[in-house]
C-alpha cells in the first residue's frame, strides 16, 4: 500500500541558506516492519552546483534549485 501526499512549505530556512517550496511524502508497506517512509523536497538555494550524500538520502542543487531525498525505516515523515 502506498500513501502519497504533497505539502506546500514556503519557508525561509536560515540554518541552510534556502527557501523551501514543497515536499512530497509517501510510505511503502508498514513502516517499521520492512516498509519505509520517503520524502522528496524542492527548494531554492543560492548555488550553481552542489551535491551531498547522506547516510539516509541525498541532495543536489543546480542553477538555484535543490532537490533532496530522504528515506526512513523507523518513522513516518510528517
Secondary structure as GFF3:
##gff-version 3
##sequence-region A 1 78
A	DSSP	beta_strand	2	13	.	.	.	ID=ss1
A	DSSP	beta_strand	18	28	.	.	.	ID=ss2
A	DSSP	beta_strand	36	45	.	.	.	ID=ss3
A	DSSP	beta_strand	49	54	.	.	.	ID=ss4
A	DSSP	beta_strand	57	62	.	.	.	ID=ss5
A	DSSP	beta_strand	65	72	.	.	.	ID=ss6
###
